[in-house]
Amino acid sequence: MAKASADTNSPGENAAGFVSDDSPITGFSHMHDSGTGGSPSMGNFPLFVHPGCPDDDFTQCAYTMMGRSLPRKNDTAFASPGYFSIELNNSVHAEMTTTQHAALYAFNFPDDDVQFDGATEVPYSPLILVDLIDLGNSRRQGGVQVYEDSGRIIGDGIYSPSFGIGEYSAFFCADFRGAAIRKTGTFISVQASEEPKFLDGVRAGFSLPSGSVGAWIQFERPRRNRILARVGVSFMSTDQACANAEAEIPNFNFGKTLRAAEDAWRDKLSAVEVDATGVSDDMQKAFWSGLYRTLLSPQNYTGENQAYESDEPYFDS
């Protein structure tokens, strides 16, 4: 169910979030639907990471999806089953892996007192925001809360599918490790403040054209120049999103989580063996890539069906 990736703003191309072109990165989100084409799908609750804010003033960081988007560094995107990484031109090197219902991100920074935010030098004090928006900017309703003591951020929204009829609710629960908390708050469009810590019933559409609303947390300089972000997701409740994350990634161990994801992919792909005699490397890559993609969709939504509660296997897209 969790599929972490960088998201781009490539019109008509970003149905699954990431596109291998030079389009700007708008955030890192935790659920995607691969192979649909057409309108963008899912990409709910993206994170975005600033290495610091101009004049060390959180109100001067960019919060909306379009305002914060930044170019990637050329030739830094790397993907393998269970892992994705990319560098942005704002000093942030992002790595990510997943479990069934949670994503674990490692945001890495240069070991410098001053960071580059894509436009200017800023004091080293990372700010991470969580936006209730989705890739298609389809959110109709939603709420978010940040807990200033623990730094936990929870939230929800009501969204439209990329095709078909009806709506669906989605929920998230984000926790962070690696640096002391300086400040927390919320934002609506371009306006960020330390109070309130809770927003509820925030409508989008005409009343909020940018679609962006959420919460933010600013940190002291990370102890090891890395901040870990764990995001649990659910279609049932924020409580279930938190429980999913706590059960599946209890210790924020990036290496262990990655190895488990790689082992799961090895197990699935081991059903096929290839006699590669006389077969080019390009053809083998095409074959294994195709087999990999047959296992991306539909998603395992067992225990996450809003229409009924059941532990019976349930797959959907």
C-alpha positions as CSV (number, residue, x, y, z in Angstrom):
1,M,0.0,0.0,0.0
2,A,2.9,2.4,0.8
3,K,4.9,3.5,-2.3
4,A,7.2,6.3,-1.5
5,S,8.5,8.6,-4.2
6,A,9.4,12.1,-5.2
7,D,6.5,13.9,-7.0
8,T,6.8,16.2,-9.9
9,N,4.5,18.8,-11.5
10,S,4.8,17.4,-15.0
11,P,1.3,18.2,-16.5
12,G,-0.3,15.1,-17.9
13,E,2.7,12.9,-17.1
14,N,2.8,12.5,-13.3
15,A,0.0,10.0,-12.8
16,A,2.3,7.9,-10.6
17,G,4.1,10.9,-9.1
18,F,7.7,10.8,-10.4
19,V,8.7,11.5,-14.0
20,S,12.2,11.1,-15.3
21,D,12.5,14.5,-16.9
22,D,13.7,17.9,-15.7
23,S,10.4,18.9,-14.1
24,P,10.6,20.4,-10.6
25,I,10.0,18.2,-7.5
26,T,7.0,19.3,-5.4
27,G,7.4,16.9,-2.5
28,F,7.7,13.3,-1.3
29,S,4.5,11.3,-0.8
30,H,3.7,7.8,0.3
31,M,0.9,6.3,-1.8
32,H,0.9,6.1,-5.6
33,D,-1.0,4.2,-8.3
34,S,1.2,2.9,-11.1
35,G,0.3,2.6,-14.7
36,T,-3.0,4.4,-14.7
37,G,-2.2,7.2,-17.2
38,G,-4.6,10.1,-17.4
39,S,-5.2,12.3,-14.4
40,P,-2.7,12.2,-11.5
41,S,-3.6,9.7,-8.8
42,M,-3.1,9.8,-5.1
43,G,0.2,11.3,-3.9
44,N,-1.6,12.4,-0.7
45,F,0.1,14.2,2.2
46,P,3.5,15.0,0.7
47,L,6.5,16.1,2.8
48,F,8.7,18.9,1.7
49,V,12.1,19.7,3.3
50,H,13.8,23.1,3.5
51,P,17.4,23.0,4.9
52,G,16.6,26.4,6.6
53,C,14.6,29.5,6.0
54,P,15.8,33.0,4.8
55,D,16.8,35.2,7.8
56,D,16.0,32.1,10.0
57,D,12.3,33.2,9.7
58,F,9.9,30.3,9.2
59,T,7.4,32.6,7.5
60,Q,9.9,33.1,4.6
61,C,10.0,29.4,3.7
62,A,7.8,28.4,0.8
63,Y,4.7,26.3,1.7
64,T,2.4,25.9,-1.4
65,M,3.0,23.1,-3.8
66,M,4.0,25.4,-6.7
67,G,5.9,27.9,-4.5
68,R,8.1,25.3,-2.9
69,S,8.9,23.2,-6.0
70,L,12.6,22.9,-6.9
71,P,14.7,21.3,-9.6
72,R,16.5,18.0,-9.0
73,K,20.2,17.7,-9.4
74,N,20.9,16.1,-12.8
75,D,21.6,12.3,-12.8
76,T,21.0,11.9,-9.0
77,A,17.8,9.9,-9.2
78,F,18.3,6.2,-8.3
79,A,15.8,3.5,-8.0
80,S,15.8,-0.2,-7.1
81,P,13.1,-2.5,-5.8
82,G,12.3,-1.2,-2.3
83,Y,14.4,2.0,-2.5
84,F,14.5,5.4,-4.2
85,S,16.8,8.4,-3.7
86,I,17.3,11.8,-5.3
87,E,19.0,15.1,-4.6
88,L,17.4,18.5,-4.9
89,N,19.3,21.7,-5.6
90,N,18.5,22.9,-2.0
91,S,21.1,20.8,-0.3
92,V,18.7,18.0,0.5
93,H,19.5,14.4,-0.4
94,A,16.4,12.3,0.1
95,E,16.3,8.5,0.5
96,M,13.2,6.4,1.0
97,T,11.9,2.9,1.5
98,T,8.6,1.3,2.7
99,T,6.7,-1.4,4.5
100,Q,3.2,-2.5,3.8
101,H,1.5,0.7,5.3
102,A,4.3,3.1,6.1
103,A,7.2,5.0,4.5
104,L,10.6,5.8,6.0
105,Y,12.5,8.7,4.7
106,A,16.1,9.8,5.4
107,F,16.7,13.4,4.6
108,N,20.5,14.1,4.5
109,F,22.2,17.5,4.6
110,P,25.8,18.8,4.0
111,D,27.9,19.2,7.1
112,D,27.9,23.1,6.9
113,D,26.7,25.9,9.1
114,V,25.1,27.5,6.1
115,Q,22.9,25.7,3.6
116,F,21.7,26.6,0.1
117,D,18.0,26.6,-0.3
118,G,17.9,26.7,-4.1
119,A,18.1,30.5,-4.2
120,T,20.2,31.8,-1.4
121,E,22.2,30.8,1.6
122,V,20.2,30.1,4.8
123,P,21.0,29.2,8.4
124,Y,21.1,25.4,9.0
125,S,17.8,24.7,10.7
126,P,15.7,22.3,8.7
127,L,11.9,22.8,8.3
128,I,9.7,19.9,7.2
129,L,6.1,20.5,6.2
130,V,3.3,18.1,5.5
131,D,0.7,19.2,3.0
132,L,-2.8,17.8,2.8
133,I,-2.8,18.2,-1.0
134,D,-2.8,15.3,-3.4
135,L,-1.3,15.1,-6.9
136,G,-4.5,16.1,-8.6
137,N,-5.3,18.8,-6.1
138,S,-8.7,17.1,-5.6
139,R,-9.0,17.5,-1.8
140,R,-12.5,18.8,-0.7
141,Q,-12.1,18.7,3.1
142,G,-9.4,18.0,5.7
143,G,-7.7,18.6,8.9
144,V,-4.2,18.5,10.5
145,Q,-2.7,18.7,14.0
146,V,0.9,19.0,15.1
147,Y,2.0,18.1,18.7
148,E,4.7,20.5,19.8
149,D,6.3,18.2,22.4
150,S,6.7,15.1,20.3
151,G,6.6,16.6,16.8
152,R,4.0,14.1,15.7
153,I,1.8,15.3,12.9
154,I,-1.5,13.7,12.0
155,G,-4.1,14.6,9.4
156,D,-6.8,13.5,7.0
157,G,-8.6,14.6,3.8
158,I,-11.4,13.7,1.4
159,Y,-10.3,13.2,-2.2
160,S,-11.6,12.4,-5.6
161,P,-10.2,9.4,-7.6
162,S,-8.3,9.9,-10.8
163,F,-11.0,8.0,-12.7
164,G,-14.4,6.7,-11.7
165,I,-16.9,8.2,-9.4
166,G,-17.3,8.9,-5.7
167,E,-14.8,10.1,-3.1
168,Y,-12.4,8.5,-0.6
169,S,-10.9,9.5,2.8
170,A,-7.2,9.1,3.6
171,F,-5.3,9.5,6.9
172,F,-1.6,9.9,7.9
173,C,0.6,9.9,10.9
174,A,4.1,11.4,10.7
175,D,6.9,11.1,13.3
176,F,10.5,12.4,13.1
177,R,13.9,11.5,14.6
178,G,17.4,13.0,14.4
179,A,17.1,16.6,15.7
180,A,15.7,18.6,18.5
181,I,12.5,20.5,17.8
182,R,12.7,24.3,17.6
183,K,9.2,25.4,16.5
184,T,6.0,23.9,15.2
185,G,2.9,25.3,13.5
186,T,0.4,25.2,10.7
187,F,0.0,26.9,7.3
188,I,-2.9,27.7,5.0
189,S,-1.7,28.5,1.5
190,V,1.3,30.9,1.8
191,Q,0.6,31.9,5.4
192,A,2.4,30.0,8.2
193,S,2.1,30.6,11.9
194,E,3.0,29.0,15.2
195,E,-0.6,29.0,16.3
196,P,-3.0,27.3,16.0
197,K,-1.5,23.8,16.1
198,F,-4.8,22.3,14.9
199,L,-6.8,23.0,11.8
200,D,-10.1,21.3,11.0
201,G,-12.6,21.4,8.2
202,V,-10.3,23.3,5.9
203,R,-12.0,23.4,2.5
204,A,-10.2,23.6,-0.8
205,G,-11.5,24.7,-4.2
206,F,-12.5,28.4,-4.7
207,S,-11.8,29.3,-1.1
208,L,-8.2,27.9,-1.3
209,P,-7.0,28.0,-4.9
210,S,-3.5,26.7,-4.1
211,G,-4.9,23.6,-2.4
212,S,-2.0,23.6,0.1
213,V,-2.7,23.4,3.8
214,G,-0.9,21.5,6.5
215,A,1.5,21.6,9.4
216,W,5.3,22.2,9.8
217,I,8.1,21.5,12.2
218,Q,11.4,23.3,12.4
219,F,14.5,21.5,13.9
220,E,17.8,22.5,15.4
221,R,20.8,21.4,13.5
222,P,20.6,17.5,13.1
223,R,23.1,15.6,15.2
224,R,24.3,13.5,12.3
225,N,23.1,15.8,9.4
226,R,20.2,13.5,8.9
227,I,16.5,13.6,9.8
228,L,14.3,10.5,9.6
229,A,10.6,10.8,8.9
230,R,8.2,7.9,9.3
231,V,4.8,8.2,7.8
232,G,2.0,5.7,8.4
233,V,-1.0,5.8,6.1
234,S,-4.5,4.4,6.3
235,F,-7.9,4.6,4.7
236,M,-9.6,4.0,8.0
237,S,-8.4,6.5,10.7
238,T,-5.4,8.5,11.9
239,D,-5.2,6.0,14.9
240,Q,-4.8,3.2,12.4
241,A,-2.2,5.1,10.4
242,C,-0.2,5.6,13.6
243,A,-0.6,2.0,14.6
244,N,0.5,0.9,11.2
245,A,3.7,2.9,11.4
246,E,4.5,1.9,15.0
247,A,4.0,-1.8,14.3
248,E,5.9,-1.9,11.0
249,I,8.8,0.6,11.6
250,P,9.1,0.6,15.4
251,N,12.8,1.8,15.7
252,F,13.3,4.1,12.7
253,N,16.0,1.7,11.4
254,F,16.5,2.7,7.8
255,G,18.9,-0.1,6.9
256,K,16.8,-2.8,8.5
257,T,13.6,-1.5,6.8
258,L,15.3,-1.3,3.4
259,R,16.7,-4.9,3.7
260,A,13.2,-6.2,4.6
261,A,11.7,-4.5,1.5
262,E,14.5,-5.9,-0.7
263,D,14.0,-9.4,0.7
264,A,10.2,-9.1,0.0
265,W,11.0,-8.2,-3.7
266,R,13.6,-11.0,-4.0
267,D,11.0,-13.5,-2.8
268,K,8.4,-12.3,-5.4
269,L,10.8,-12.1,-8.3
270,S,12.4,-15.5,-7.5
271,A,9.3,-17.2,-8.9
272,V,10.9,-16.8,-12.3
273,E,14.3,-18.0,-13.6
274,V,15.9,-16.9,-16.9
275,D,18.2,-18.7,-19.2
276,A,20.0,-15.6,-20.6
277,T,22.1,-17.5,-23.1
278,G,22.4,-15.2,-26.2
279,V,20.1,-12.6,-24.6
280,S,21.3,-9.0,-24.4
281,D,21.6,-7.0,-21.2
282,D,19.0,-4.5,-22.5
283,M,16.5,-7.3,-23.1
284,Q,17.0,-8.8,-19.7
285,K,16.5,-5.3,-18.1
286,A,13.3,-4.9,-20.0
287,F,12.1,-8.3,-19.0
288,W,12.8,-7.9,-15.2
289,S,11.4,-4.3,-15.3
290,G,8.2,-5.6,-16.8
291,L,7.9,-8.4,-14.3
292,Y,8.5,-5.9,-11.5
293,R,5.7,-3.7,-12.8
294,T,3.2,-6.5,-12.9
295,L,3.6,-6.6,-9.0
296,L,3.0,-2.9,-8.4
297,S,-0.7,-2.8,-8.9
298,P,-3.3,-3.4,-7.6
299,Q,-2.3,-2.6,-4.0
300,N,-2.7,-4.7,-0.9
301,Y,-5.5,-2.9,1.0
302,T,-6.3,-5.8,3.3
303,G,-7.8,-4.3,6.5
304,E,-8.1,-0.9,4.9
305,N,-11.5,-1.1,3.1
306,Q,-13.8,1.8,4.2
307,A,-16.9,-0.2,3.2
308,Y,-16.4,-3.0,5.7
309,E,-13.9,-4.3,8.3
310,S,-12.3,-7.6,7.4
311,D,-9.0,-9.4,7.6
312,E,-9.7,-11.2,4.3
313,P,-7.2,-10.4,1.5
314,Y,-8.4,-7.4,-0.4
315,F,-6.6,-5.8,-3.3
316,D,-7.7,-2.6,-5.0
317,S,-6.5,0.3,-7.2
